[in-house]
Amino acid sequence: MPGHSAPSFADLGLPVVLVHALDKAGVRTPFPIQIAALPDALAGRDILGRAPTGSGKTLAFGLPLLVRLAGRRSEPGAPRGLVLAPTRELALQIHEVLDLHGAVFGLRTVAVVGGVPLERNVRDIQRGIDIVVATPGRLRDLLERRSITLRQVEMTVIDEADRMVDMGFLPQVEALLAATPADGQRLLFSATLDQDTDRLVEKFLTDPAEHSLAESVSEPDIVHYVFRVDAARKTEIAAAVANRDGRTLLFVRTTHAVDRLADECRRLGVPISSLHGNKTQAHRTRALAEFADGSSLALIATDVAARGVHVDDVTLVVHVDPPLDSKDYQHRAGRTARAGASGTVVTLATAEQLDLVCAMAEEAGVLPIVVDTDTDSTSWRQATGARTPSGRPTLAPSRTSGVDGGNRRSRGSRGSVPSRHERSGRTGGRRGERRGRRR
């Protein structure tokens, strides 16, 4: 009812010791998906959750998981909690959140992901782990080696189920769920539900409580631009944007393009981290940590980052290479304007790409503002806060502090963003000015 304040974590049924731990970590106000899902999950019901990325899903499933497993020990090789995630990066970030808050109950959590020696995973699991956070491929390897059993799993979470399907993991996810007890509690979270995702729900969830925030969560506060660029100036413009004073995520299509642009940015004096699937796990973990703690305010990546990077305070997303389709556009764009913040999304397009990029953006529900960087040298800089690089070569960052999790915000200053009355290119079909669009 109007005038009533939002419930607290204590109101939602969490034990006092966990509420105090959350408060100490700076997590004091539940997000809408947490308010919706926590009571049913704590009561033992299966959950079908639909919520956009950045809405607080990790604690929505993580807190009930910790509470329901508290007070007992797991046998060696037989975890009682399981979380499946589509990428290493997401699995590691979920693990960090659960490990932090699970400490109040003495619960032990391990991340089981590719890029980590298999023997280390086996050794950790055999010591007796309460919760396993895993990517499907690595967990399947451990099952085939009989290094782990899922027969004692009491609660299973499938996070970003739509991404699992998109990445071809559906058969593996089905096999893993079939290896858990049929009467166990299961929570499935997905930004979208299609036929294949529905198949998981119908096959493995029993009378789930459905919580969809697709309509109730306010529209992300994002301004969308398409910058028409000459192909010869693309690297120059990308480097100037990466040099802005704010956390920036840049996407290119190939691993070679990541390395090439990162090297060029550093040559021009722009400190930048890089991430793609051919990097070692140690490098990927370090790059994410540098990006999250502010050692490096720019990260350049392939689409692996769109499926696995969950870092708050990304104020600008740049499609250096345009995405292949509208779905990839949405997932990349979803890295900014998280948890109620605002953000900007920019796509760099040559004259030949311009019409195709604008059509793809419209298919994603976006009518972008088009800026011709050749004829308008001011607007694109003002929109992004771009700064001309110093020209003095810089080394890649090397700090290795941890990644923020849960509802906490990473530190980092914000770049220049247009005022609200200038925001005519937001998500959701609001018509933006079409400057410079050529037919």
TILOPA-677304 format. One record per residue (C-alpha): residue number from 1; residue in one letter; z, y, x. Coordinates in steps of 0.001 Angstrom, whole numbers. Each point is the difference from the previous one (the first is absolute). Example, Ala and Ser with C-alpha at 12.3 -4.5 7.8 and 13.67 -1.06 7.14 Angstrom:
2
{tivo:1; lolo:A; z:7800; y:-4500; x:12300};
{tivo:2; lolo:S; z:-660; y:3440; x:1370};
***
This chain:
439
{tivo:1; lolo:M; z:0; y:0; x:0};
{tivo:2; lolo:P; z:-586; y:3607; x:1157};
{tivo:3; lolo:G; z:2840; y:1339; x:2072};
{tivo:4; lolo:H; z:1125; y:-3398; x:1244};
{tivo:5; lolo:S; z:-1; y:-368; x:3773};
{tivo:6; lolo:A; z:-1786; y:-2891; x:1681};
{tivo:7; lolo:P; z:2140; y:-3088; x:663};
{tivo:8; lolo:S; z:1477; y:-538; x:3451};
{tivo:9; lolo:F; z:-251; y:-3200; x:2020};
{tivo:10; lolo:A; z:3523; y:-861; x:-1151};
{tivo:11; lolo:D; z:-1067; y:487; x:-3631};
{tivo:12; lolo:L; z:-2821; y:-2502; x:572};
{tivo:13; lolo:G; z:2448; y:-2740; x:930};
{tivo:14; lolo:L; z:65; y:-27; x:3792};
{tivo:15; lolo:P; z:3318; y:-911; x:1668};
{tivo:16; lolo:V; z:2022; y:2859; x:1438};
{tivo:17; lolo:V; z:-360; y:-1175; x:3597};
{tivo:18; lolo:L; z:-3793; y:182; x:-264};
{tivo:19; lolo:V; z:66; y:3371; x:-1767};
{tivo:20; lolo:H; z:2103; y:1364; x:2861};
{tivo:21; lolo:A; z:-2415; y:-1460; x:2579};
{tivo:22; lolo:L; z:-2952; y:1610; x:-1783};
{tivo:23; lolo:D; z:1807; y:3335; x:-138};
{tivo:24; lolo:K; z:765; y:-191; x:3724};
{tivo:25; lolo:A; z:-3707; y:-590; x:642};
{tivo:26; lolo:G; z:-893; y:3060; x:-2083};
{tivo:27; lolo:V; z:-1260; y:-1973; x:-3012};
{tivo:28; lolo:R; z:1828; y:1495; x:-2978};
{tivo:29; lolo:T; z:-2387; y:417; x:-2934};
{tivo:30; lolo:P; z:-1950; y:-2959; x:-1434};
{tivo:31; lolo:F; z:-3741; y:339; x:-482};
{tivo:32; lolo:P; z:-1475; y:-783; x:-3458};
{tivo:33; lolo:I; z:-1191; y:-3507; x:949};
{tivo:34; lolo:Q; z:3488; y:-781; x:1311};
{tivo:35; lolo:I; z:1639; y:1285; x:-3183};
{tivo:36; lolo:A; z:-2389; y:-2135; x:-2062};
{tivo:37; lolo:A; z:57; y:-3252; x:1966};
{tivo:38; lolo:L; z:3495; y:-301; x:1514};
{tivo:39; lolo:P; z:1976; y:-1014; x:-3126};
{tivo:40; lolo:D; z:-2447; y:-2786; x:-962};
{tivo:41; lolo:A; z:-328; y:-1243; x:3573};
{tivo:42; lolo:L; z:3774; y:-47; x:478};
{tivo:43; lolo:A; z:269; y:-1992; x:-3244};
{tivo:44; lolo:G; z:-2278; y:-2679; x:1463};
{tivo:45; lolo:R; z:-3167; y:712; x:-1993};
{tivo:46; lolo:D; z:-3485; y:-326; x:1424};
{tivo:47; lolo:I; z:-1574; y:3430; x:516};
{tivo:48; lolo:L; z:-3564; y:1227; x:-306};
{tivo:49; lolo:G; z:-39; y:3488; x:1480};
{tivo:50; lolo:R; z:-2892; y:2425; x:1};
{tivo:51; lolo:A; z:580; y:3127; x:2009};
{tivo:52; lolo:P; z:-2055; y:2112; x:2411};
{tivo:53; lolo:T; z:527; y:-256; x:3721};
{tivo:54; lolo:G; z:2863; y:2132; x:1294};
{tivo:55; lolo:S; z:1994; y:-323; x:-3203};
{tivo:56; lolo:G; z:3014; y:-1834; x:1458};
{tivo:57; lolo:K; z:-966; y:-3614; x:-663};
{tivo:58; lolo:T; z:1666; y:-1359; x:3147};
{tivo:59; lolo:L; z:3499; y:831; x:-1233};
{tivo:60; lolo:A; z:-960; y:-934; x:-3576};
{tivo:61; lolo:F; z:-354; y:-3612; x:1093};
{tivo:62; lolo:G; z:2036; y:102; x:3211};
{tivo:63; lolo:L; z:3344; y:1041; x:-1452};
{tivo:64; lolo:P; z:100; y:-2747; x:-2681};
{tivo:65; lolo:L; z:-1082; y:-2501; x:2634};
{tivo:66; lolo:L; z:2951; y:934; x:2216};
{tivo:67; lolo:V; z:2519; y:26; x:-2842};
{tivo:68; lolo:R; z:-1056; y:-3367; x:-1416};
{tivo:69; lolo:L; z:80; y:-1728; x:3402};
{tivo:70; lolo:A; z:3313; y:1530; x:1146};
{tivo:71; lolo:G; z:3069; y:-2143; x:578};
{tivo:72; lolo:R; z:-1692; y:-3183; x:1273};
{tivo:73; lolo:R; z:-1700; y:-1264; x:3147};
{tivo:74; lolo:S; z:-3439; y:-1558; x:280};
{tivo:75; lolo:E; z:-553; y:-3288; x:1783};
{tivo:76; lolo:P; z:-2062; y:-43; x:3203};
{tivo:77; lolo:G; z:-3710; y:50; x:-802};
{tivo:78; lolo:A; z:633; y:553; x:-3723};
{tivo:79; lolo:P; z:40; y:3676; x:-1054};
{tivo:80; lolo:R; z:1148; y:952; x:-3513};
{tivo:81; lolo:G; z:-2033; y:3206; x:-274};
{tivo:82; lolo:L; z:-3722; y:467; x:609};
{tivo:83; lolo:V; z:-2144; y:3159; x:31};
{tivo:84; lolo:L; z:-3776; y:-271; x:401};
{tivo:85; lolo:A; z:-1951; y:3050; x:1193};
{tivo:86; lolo:P; z:-3711; y:380; x:769};
{tivo:87; lolo:T; z:253; y:1543; x:3492};
{tivo:88; lolo:R; z:2184; y:-201; x:3077};
{tivo:89; lolo:E; z:839; y:3693; x:-180};
{tivo:90; lolo:L; z:1236; y:-169; x:-3575};
{tivo:91; lolo:A; z:1947; y:-3204; x:702};
{tivo:92; lolo:L; z:1724; y:1601; x:2988};
{tivo:93; lolo:Q; z:941; y:3095; x:-1971};
{tivo:94; lolo:I; z:1399; y:-2079; x:-2879};
{tivo:95; lolo:H; z:1936; y:-2071; x:2532};
{tivo:96; lolo:E; z:1538; y:3131; x:1508};
{tivo:97; lolo:V; z:1196; y:1244; x:-3397};
{tivo:98; lolo:L; z:1470; y:-3377; x:-1001};
{tivo:99; lolo:D; z:1578; y:-531; x:3403};
{tivo:100; lolo:L; z:1668; y:3421; x:-133};
{tivo:101; lolo:H; z:1491; y:-317; x:-3473};
{tivo:102; lolo:G; z:596; y:-3753; x:149};
{tivo:103; lolo:A; z:2440; y:499; x:2862};
{tivo:104; lolo:V; z:2729; y:984; x:-2475};
{tivo:105; lolo:F; z:-122; y:-3554; x:-1377};
{tivo:106; lolo:G; z:-535; y:-1719; x:3350};
{tivo:107; lolo:L; z:-3462; y:-1121; x:-1103};
{tivo:108; lolo:R; z:-2508; y:-841; x:2720};
{tivo:109; lolo:T; z:-3682; y:939; x:-344};
{tivo:110; lolo:V; z:-2998; y:-883; x:2146};
{tivo:111; lolo:A; z:-3624; y:1195; x:-11};
{tivo:112; lolo:V; z:-2524; y:-2817; x:287};
{tivo:113; lolo:V; z:-3335; y:1583; x:923};
{tivo:114; lolo:G; z:-3022; y:-553; x:2202};
{tivo:115; lolo:G; z:49; y:1581; x:3442};
{tivo:116; lolo:V; z:3533; y:-1322; x:641};
{tivo:117; lolo:P; z:264; y:-3289; x:1943};
{tivo:118; lolo:L; z:280; y:-2887; x:-2467};
{tivo:119; lolo:E; z:2796; y:-1534; x:2054};
{tivo:120; lolo:R; z:2102; y:3131; x:-485};
{tivo:121; lolo:N; z:-401; y:-271; x:-3779};
{tivo:122; lolo:V; z:998; y:-3667; x:140};
{tivo:123; lolo:R; z:3043; y:771; x:2136};
{tivo:124; lolo:D; z:1179; y:2764; x:-2334};
{tivo:125; lolo:I; z:-443; y:-2087; x:-3142};
{tivo:126; lolo:Q; z:1817; y:-2988; x:1426};
{tivo:127; lolo:R; z:3044; y:2185; x:682};
{tivo:128; lolo:G; z:445; y:388; x:-3727};
{tivo:129; lolo:I; z:-1721; y:2946; x:-1674};
{tivo:130; lolo:D; z:780; y:1194; x:-3516};
{tivo:131; lolo:I; z:-3189; y:2001; x:-684};
{tivo:132; lolo:V; z:-3491; y:-452; x:1410};
{tivo:133; lolo:V; z:-2495; y:2876; x:-267};
{tivo:134; lolo:A; z:-3406; y:-1463; x:771};
{tivo:135; lolo:T; z:-3731; y:371; x:-15};
{tivo:136; lolo:P; z:-1630; y:-3003; x:-1717};
{tivo:137; lolo:G; z:-1903; y:-1332; x:3016};
{tivo:138; lolo:R; z:2945; y:-199; x:2394};
{tivo:139; lolo:L; z:2316; y:-1501; x:-2637};
{tivo:140; lolo:R; z:-2621; y:-2634; x:-781};
{tivo:141; lolo:D; z:-143; y:-879; x:3731};
{tivo:142; lolo:L; z:3770; y:-531; x:67};
{tivo:143; lolo:L; z:-135; y:-2165; x:-3120};
{tivo:144; lolo:E; z:-2743; y:-2149; x:1486};
{tivo:145; lolo:R; z:2130; y:-472; x:3117};
{tivo:146; lolo:R; z:2956; y:-865; x:-2247};
{tivo:147; lolo:S; z:2019; y:2677; x:1774};
{tivo:148; lolo:I; z:1099; y:1446; x:-3340};
{tivo:149; lolo:T; z:562; y:-1192; x:-3540};
{tivo:150; lolo:L; z:-230; y:2141; x:-3115};
{tivo:151; lolo:R; z:1763; y:-2522; x:-2230};
{tivo:152; lolo:Q; z:3225; y:2031; x:-11};
{tivo:153; lolo:V; z:-1590; y:3384; x:-735};
{tivo:154; lolo:E; z:1821; y:1549; x:-2944};
{tivo:155; lolo:M; z:-1904; y:3277; x:-213};
{tivo:156; lolo:T; z:-3612; y:732; x:986};
{tivo:157; lolo:V; z:-1683; y:3408; x:152};
{tivo:158; lolo:I; z:-3756; y:582; x:174};
{tivo:159; lolo:D; z:-590; y:3591; x:1086};
{tivo:160; lolo:E; z:-3377; y:1725; x:-393};
{tivo:161; lolo:A; z:-1480; y:-3014; x:-1778};
{tivo:162; lolo:D; z:-3288; y:1822; x:-595};
{tivo:163; lolo:R; z:-401; y:484; x:3746};
{tivo:164; lolo:M; z:699; y:-3710; x:525};
{tivo:165; lolo:V; z:-2871; y:-798; x:-2333};
{tivo:166; lolo:D; z:-2322; y:2570; x:1602};
{tivo:167; lolo:M; z:664; y:-1480; x:3438};
{tivo:168; lolo:G; z:-755; y:-3563; x:-1112};
{tivo:169; lolo:F; z:3601; y:-1260; x:96};
{tivo:170; lolo:L; z:146; y:-1238; x:-3603};
{tivo:171; lolo:P; z:-312; y:-3755; x:828};
{tivo:172; lolo:Q; z:2663; y:286; x:2696};
{tivo:173; lolo:V; z:2355; y:1955; x:-2256};
{tivo:174; lolo:E; z:-406; y:-2597; x:-2760};
{tivo:175; lolo:A; z:739; y:-2834; x:2435};
{tivo:176; lolo:L; z:3098; y:1780; x:1323};
{tivo:177; lolo:L; z:1336; y:738; x:-3488};
{tivo:178; lolo:A; z:-595; y:-3641; x:-950};
{tivo:179; lolo:A; z:2226; y:-993; x:2936};
{tivo:180; lolo:T; z:2952; y:1931; x:-1454};
{tivo:181; lolo:P; z:2174; y:-1390; x:-2837};
{tivo:182; lolo:A; z:-1634; y:451; x:-3409};
{tivo:183; lolo:D; z:3253; y:1316; x:-1479};
{tivo:184; lolo:G; z:451; y:2679; x:2680};
{tivo:185; lolo:Q; z:-81; y:3708; x:-797};
{tivo:186; lolo:R; z:-3303; y:1714; x:786};
{tivo:187; lolo:L; z:-890; y:3682; x:262};
{tivo:188; lolo:L; z:-3610; y:1163; x:260};
{tivo:189; lolo:F; z:-915; y:3592; x:776};
{tivo:190; lolo:S; z:-3522; y:1356; x:-97};
{tivo:191; lolo:A; z:-1628; y:3419; x:-326};
{tivo:192; lolo:T; z:-2719; y:-1540; x:-2195};
{tivo:193; lolo:L; z:-425; y:-3208; x:-1977};
{tivo:194; lolo:D; z:-3338; y:-1756; x:-159};
{tivo:195; lolo:Q; z:-1063; y:-3498; x:-1004};
{tivo:196; lolo:D; z:1088; y:-1660; x:3246};
{tivo:197; lolo:T; z:3352; y:1784; x:89};
{tivo:198; lolo:D; z:572; y:-956; x:-3639};
{tivo:199; lolo:R; z:-566; y:-3596; x:1055};
{tivo:200; lolo:L; z:3031; y:178; x:2285};
{tivo:201; lolo:V; z:2093; y:1489; x:-2797};
{tivo:202; lolo:E; z:-993; y:-2627; x:-2566};
{tivo:203; lolo:K; z:450; y:-2897; x:2402};
{tivo:204; lolo:F; z:3224; y:898; x:1762};
{tivo:205; lolo:L; z:2027; y:2540; x:-2045};
{tivo:206; lolo:T; z:2094; y:-978; x:-3021};
{tivo:207; lolo:D; z:404; y:2562; x:-2786};
{tivo:208; lolo:P; z:-12; y:2880; x:2494};
{tivo:209; lolo:A; z:1497; y:3378; x:-754};
{tivo:210; lolo:E; z:-2916; y:2414; x:346};
{tivo:211; lolo:H; z:533; y:3418; x:1499};
{tivo:212; lolo:S; z:-3096; y:2167; x:317};
{tivo:213; lolo:L; z:207; y:3514; x:1336};
{tivo:214; lolo:A; z:-3754; y:570; x:53};
{tivo:215; lolo:E; z:219; y:2413; x:-2914};
{tivo:216; lolo:S; z:3550; y:1281; x:351};
{tivo:217; lolo:V; z:-100; y:1059; x:3648};
{tivo:218; lolo:S; z:-1400; y:3507; x:400};
{tivo:219; lolo:E; z:-3464; y:373; x:1444};
{tivo:220; lolo:P; z:34; y:206; x:3823};
{tivo:221; lolo:D; z:-196; y:3591; x:1202};
{tivo:222; lolo:I; z:-3074; y:-403; x:2206};
{tivo:223; lolo:V; z:-2805; y:2419; x:817};
{tivo:224; lolo:H; z:-3273; y:-1784; x:847};
{tivo:225; lolo:Y; z:-2724; y:1458; x:2214};
{tivo:226; lolo:V; z:-3347; y:-1152; x:1330};
{tivo:227; lolo:F; z:-939; y:1768; x:3235};
{tivo:228; lolo:R; z:-3728; y:21; x:657};
{tivo:229; lolo:V; z:-303; y:-406; x:3776};
{tivo:230; lolo:D; z:-2799; y:-216; x:2493};
{tivo:231; lolo:A; z:173; y:-3448; x:1630};
{tivo:232; lolo:A; z:132; y:1619; x:3454};
{tivo:233; lolo:R; z:3154; y:1967; x:-967};
{tivo:234; lolo:K; z:1884; y:-2817; x:-1739};
{tivo:235; lolo:T; z:2247; y:-860; x:2955};
{tivo:236; lolo:E; z:697; y:3683; x:691};
{tivo:237; lolo:I; z:1095; y:606; x:-3596};
{tivo:238; lolo:A; z:2037; y:-3212; x:-189};
{tivo:239; lolo:A; z:1834; y:926; x:3219};
{tivo:240; lolo:A; z:791; y:3504; x:-1271};
{tivo:241; lolo:V; z:1382; y:-1429; x:-3249};
{tivo:242; lolo:A; z:2027; y:-2626; x:1896};
{tivo:243; lolo:N; z:1473; y:2848; x:2059};
{tivo:244; lolo:R; z:1597; y:1617; x:-3078};
{tivo:245; lolo:D; z:3747; y:480; x:-405};
{tivo:246; lolo:G; z:702; y:-2771; x:-2509};
{tivo:247; lolo:R; z:-82; y:-3785; x:-306};
{tivo:248; lolo:T; z:-3670; y:-1035; x:-232};
{tivo:249; lolo:L; z:-1613; y:-3391; x:-552};
{tivo:250; lolo:L; z:-3669; y:-378; x:956};
{tivo:251; lolo:F; z:-2185; y:-2937; x:-1029};
{tivo:252; lolo:V; z:-3116; y:-1359; x:1685};
{tivo:253; lolo:R; z:-1932; y:-3139; x:-766};
{tivo:254; lolo:T; z:54; y:-2068; x:3212};
{tivo:255; lolo:T; z:2404; y:-871; x:2786};
{tivo:256; lolo:H; z:-2451; y:1435; x:2555};
{tivo:257; lolo:A; z:-63; y:3301; x:-1897};
{tivo:258; lolo:V; z:3819; y:142; x:49};
{tivo:259; lolo:D; z:129; y:-400; x:3778};
{tivo:260; lolo:R; z:-2884; y:2422; x:586};
{tivo:261; lolo:L; z:1406; y:2796; x:-2182};
{tivo:262; lolo:A; z:3555; y:-494; x:1296};
{tivo:263; lolo:D; z:-1229; y:253; x:3613};
{tivo:264; lolo:E; z:-2020; y:3128; x:-815};
{tivo:265; lolo:C; z:2978; y:1645; x:-1753};
{tivo:266; lolo:R; z:2253; y:-654; x:2976};
{tivo:267; lolo:R; z:-2689; y:1347; x:2356};
{tivo:268; lolo:L; z:24; y:3204; x:-2046};
{tivo:269; lolo:G; z:3790; y:234; x:147};
{tivo:270; lolo:V; z:872; y:-1414; x:-3436};
{tivo:271; lolo:P; z:2932; y:-2494; x:74};
{tivo:272; lolo:I; z:-973; y:-2816; x:-2330};
{tivo:273; lolo:S; z:945; y:-3628; x:-642};
{tivo:274; lolo:S; z:-2463; y:-2707; x:-976};
{tivo:275; lolo:L; z:127; y:-3159; x:-2084};
{tivo:276; lolo:H; z:-2414; y:-2825; x:-740};
{tivo:277; lolo:G; z:-50; y:-3767; x:-378};
{tivo:278; lolo:N; z:-940; y:-746; x:3608};
{tivo:279; lolo:K; z:3086; y:1738; x:1383};
{tivo:280; lolo:T; z:2956; y:-2128; x:1063};
{tivo:281; lolo:Q; z:2960; y:-154; x:-2355};
{tivo:282; lolo:A; z:2103; y:1903; x:2527};
{tivo:283; lolo:H; z:-2583; y:2807; x:71};
{tivo:284; lolo:R; z:-269; y:84; x:-3798};
{tivo:285; lolo:T; z:3770; y:161; x:-404};
{tivo:286; lolo:R; z:277; y:2750; x:2614};
{tivo:287; lolo:A; z:-2824; y:2047; x:-1550};
{tivo:288; lolo:L; z:1629; y:-122; x:-3438};
{tivo:289; lolo:A; z:3398; y:899; x:1442};
{tivo:290; lolo:E; z:-1461; y:3001; x:1837};
{tivo:291; lolo:F; z:-1732; y:1147; x:-3173};
{tivo:292; lolo:A; z:3110; y:-474; x:-2142};
{tivo:293; lolo:D; z:2482; y:1708; x:2329};
{tivo:294; lolo:G; z:-2271; y:2955; x:742};
{tivo:295; lolo:S; z:-722; y:-747; x:3678};
{tivo:296; lolo:S; z:-3638; y:43; x:-1063};
{tivo:297; lolo:L; z:-926; y:1946; x:-3133};
{tivo:298; lolo:A; z:-3488; y:-1537; x:-176};
{tivo:299; lolo:L; z:-1001; y:-3639; x:-393};
{tivo:300; lolo:I; z:-3570; y:-1285; x:-28};
{tivo:301; lolo:A; z:-608; y:-3403; x:-1528};
{tivo:302; lolo:T; z:-2353; y:-2396; x:-1672};
{tivo:303; lolo:D; z:606; y:-1018; x:-3606};
{tivo:304; lolo:V; z:2754; y:-2383; x:1146};
{tivo:305; lolo:A; z:2219; y:3093; x:-180};
{tivo:306; lolo:A; z:-941; y:733; x:-3612};
{tivo:307; lolo:R; z:1379; y:-3390; x:-911};
{tivo:308; lolo:G; z:3117; y:69; x:2098};
{tivo:309; lolo:V; z:1219; y:3435; x:1053};
{tivo:310; lolo:H; z:2877; y:1341; x:-2085};
{tivo:311; lolo:V; z:1149; y:3201; x:1673};
{tivo:312; lolo:D; z:1295; y:2961; x:-1966};
{tivo:313; lolo:D; z:-1055; y:3598; x:651};
{tivo:314; lolo:V; z:-3668; y:-726; x:744};
{tivo:315; lolo:T; z:-1364; y:3343; x:-1190};
{tivo:316; lolo:L; z:-3668; y:-568; x:849};
{tivo:317; lolo:V; z:-2305; y:-3025; x:-179};
{tivo:318; lolo:V; z:-3406; y:330; x:1655};
{tivo:319; lolo:H; z:-2924; y:-2352; x:-641};
{tivo:320; lolo:V; z:-1759; y:561; x:3316};
{tivo:321; lolo:D; z:-2312; y:-2803; x:-1082};
{tivo:322; lolo:P; z:-393; y:-1; x:-3793};
{tivo:323; lolo:P; z:1521; y:-3069; x:-1706};
{tivo:324; lolo:L; z:-2323; y:-2722; x:-1233};
{tivo:325; lolo:D; z:948; y:285; x:-3671};
{tivo:326; lolo:S; z:2240; y:1815; x:-2479};
{tivo:327; lolo:K; z:2755; y:-2585; x:285};
{tivo:328; lolo:D; z:265; y:530; x:3762};
{tivo:329; lolo:Y; z:-19; y:3754; x:-644};
{tivo:330; lolo:Q; z:2993; y:-340; x:-2303};
{tivo:331; lolo:H; z:1962; y:-2206; x:2398};
{tivo:332; lolo:R; z:-610; y:2314; x:2931};
{tivo:333; lolo:A; z:846; y:3069; x:-2076};
{tivo:334; lolo:G; z:3193; y:-1718; x:-1161};
{tivo:335; lolo:R; z:1517; y:484; x:3462};
{tivo:336; lolo:T; z:731; y:3656; x:-896};
{tivo:337; lolo:A; z:1883; y:1662; x:-2879};
{tivo:338; lolo:R; z:2522; y:-2833; x:-44};
{tivo:339; lolo:A; z:3279; y:124; x:-1887};
{tivo:340; lolo:G; z:-779; y:3276; x:-1761};
{tivo:341; lolo:A; z:-1264; y:1915; x:3048};
{tivo:342; lolo:S; z:-3320; y:1842; x:149};
{tivo:343; lolo:G; z:-2924; y:-666; x:2299};
{tivo:344; lolo:T; z:-3642; y:542; x:889};
{tivo:345; lolo:V; z:-2882; y:-2460; x:385};
{tivo:346; lolo:V; z:-3150; y:895; x:1951};
{tivo:347; lolo:T; z:-3225; y:-1970; x:386};
{tivo:348; lolo:L; z:-2419; y:895; x:2795};
{tivo:349; lolo:A; z:-3581; y:-513; x:-1182};
{tivo:350; lolo:T; z:-3376; y:725; x:1541};
{tivo:351; lolo:A; z:-2739; y:1531; x:-2150};
{tivo:352; lolo:E; z:-1439; y:-3469; x:-567};
{tivo:353; lolo:Q; z:3370; y:-1370; x:-1146};
{tivo:354; lolo:L; z:1048; y:2918; x:-2180};
{tivo:355; lolo:D; z:-1283; y:-1048; x:-3423};
{tivo:356; lolo:L; z:1136; y:-3598; x:469};
{tivo:357; lolo:V; z:3501; y:1102; x:1081};
{tivo:358; lolo:C; z:379; y:2381; x:-2943};
{tivo:359; lolo:A; z:-1129; y:-2716; x:-2420};
{tivo:360; lolo:M; z:2502; y:-2452; x:1501};
{tivo:361; lolo:A; z:2822; y:2553; x:-278};
{tivo:362; lolo:E; z:-844; y:592; x:-3661};
{tivo:363; lolo:E; z:99; y:-3749; x:-596};
{tivo:364; lolo:A; z:3530; y:113; x:1443};
{tivo:365; lolo:G; z:902; y:2676; x:-2579};
{tivo:366; lolo:V; z:-349; y:2925; x:2421};
{tivo:367; lolo:L; z:-2208; y:3091; x:-130};
{tivo:368; lolo:P; z:273; y:1369; x:3543};
{tivo:369; lolo:I; z:-474; y:3493; x:1336};
{tivo:370; lolo:V; z:-3059; y:0; x:2289};
{tivo:371; lolo:V; z:59; y:2184; x:3119};
{tivo:372; lolo:D; z:-2950; y:431; x:2371};
{tivo:373; lolo:T; z:1602; y:233; x:3448};
{tivo:374; lolo:D; z:-3177; y:1492; x:1523};
{tivo:375; lolo:T; z:-173; y:2993; x:-2344};
{tivo:376; lolo:D; z:3726; y:355; x:-742};
{tivo:377; lolo:S; z:2063; y:-143; x:3185};
{tivo:378; lolo:T; z:3206; y:1222; x:-1652};
{tivo:379; lolo:S; z:635; y:-2048; x:-3156};
{tivo:380; lolo:W; z:120; y:-3412; x:1661};
{tivo:381; lolo:R; z:2529; y:1244; x:2557};
{tivo:382; lolo:Q; z:2171; y:1637; x:-2664};
{tivo:383; lolo:A; z:-111; y:-3101; x:-2199};
{tivo:384; lolo:T; z:1232; y:-2291; x:2781};
{tivo:385; lolo:G; z:1862; y:2260; x:2442};
{tivo:386; lolo:A; z:-2451; y:-1103; x:2725};
{tivo:387; lolo:R; z:540; y:1413; x:3481};
{tivo:388; lolo:T; z:-2417; y:61; x:2931};
{tivo:389; lolo:P; z:1269; y:-2478; x:2644};
{tivo:390; lolo:S; z:1260; y:1311; x:3315};
{tivo:391; lolo:G; z:-2636; y:-1889; x:1967};
{tivo:392; lolo:R; z:2667; y:-1358; x:2347};
{tivo:393; lolo:P; z:22; y:-3834; x:51};
{tivo:394; lolo:T; z:3099; y:-1667; x:-1407};
{tivo:395; lolo:L; z:1366; y:-3509; x:267};
{tivo:396; lolo:A; z:712; y:-2169; x:-3006};
{tivo:397; lolo:P; z:3599; y:336; x:-1313};
{tivo:398; lolo:S; z:2435; y:-2622; x:1261};
{tivo:399; lolo:R; z:3189; y:359; x:-2041};
{tivo:400; lolo:T; z:1030; y:-3112; x:-1888};
{tivo:401; lolo:S; z:2644; y:913; x:-2540};
{tivo:402; lolo:G; z:223; y:-1716; x:-3383};
{tivo:403; lolo:V; z:-1921; y:527; x:-3222};
{tivo:404; lolo:D; z:1645; y:1646; x:-2954};
{tivo:405; lolo:G; z:467; y:-2174; x:-3073};
{tivo:406; lolo:G; z:1137; y:157; x:-3596};
{tivo:407; lolo:N; z:274; y:3450; x:-1524};
{tivo:408; lolo:R; z:547; y:1827; x:3285};
{tivo:409; lolo:R; z:-2479; y:2570; x:1214};
{tivo:410; lolo:S; z:-1379; y:31; x:3546};
{tivo:411; lolo:R; z:314; y:3295; x:1803};
{tivo:412; lolo:G; z:-3073; y:2092; x:630};
{tivo:413; lolo:S; z:-1230; y:3464; x:-815};
{tivo:414; lolo:R; z:-2528; y:619; x:-2721};
{tivo:415; lolo:G; z:-3422; y:1460; x:600};
{tivo:416; lolo:S; z:-1750; y:2771; x:-1908};
{tivo:417; lolo:V; z:-652; y:-1017; x:-3604};
{tivo:418; lolo:P; z:-1711; y:2136; x:-2659};
{tivo:419; lolo:S; z:2204; y:1670; x:-2588};
{tivo:420; lolo:R; z:267; y:-1511; x:-3457};
{tivo:421; lolo:H; z:-2464; y:2406; x:-1613};
{tivo:422; lolo:E; z:-2582; y:-1036; x:2634};
{tivo:423; lolo:R; z:387; y:-3718; x:-739};
{tivo:424; lolo:S; z:-3062; y:-617; x:-2091};
{tivo:425; lolo:G; z:-911; y:-3315; x:1584};
{tivo:426; lolo:R; z:2982; y:-2197; x:-906};
{tivo:427; lolo:T; z:-3; y:-3670; x:-892};
{tivo:428; lolo:G; z:-517; y:-765; x:-3647};
{tivo:429; lolo:G; z:-3349; y:1551; x:-802};
{tivo:430; lolo:R; z:859; y:3711; x:198};
{tivo:431; lolo:R; z:-3238; y:1697; x:873};
{tivo:432; lolo:G; z:-145; y:1583; x:3432};
{tivo:433; lolo:E; z:-2381; y:2587; x:1292};
{tivo:434; lolo:R; z:-3199; y:-1565; x:1320};
{tivo:435; lolo:R; z:-790; y:2261; x:2911};
{tivo:436; lolo:G; z:-2758; y:-1097; x:2340};
{tivo:437; lolo:R; z:-1061; y:-3092; x:-1901};
{tivo:438; lolo:R; z:-3659; y:-687; x:568};
{tivo:439; lolo:R; z:-2280; y:-1888; x:-2347};
***
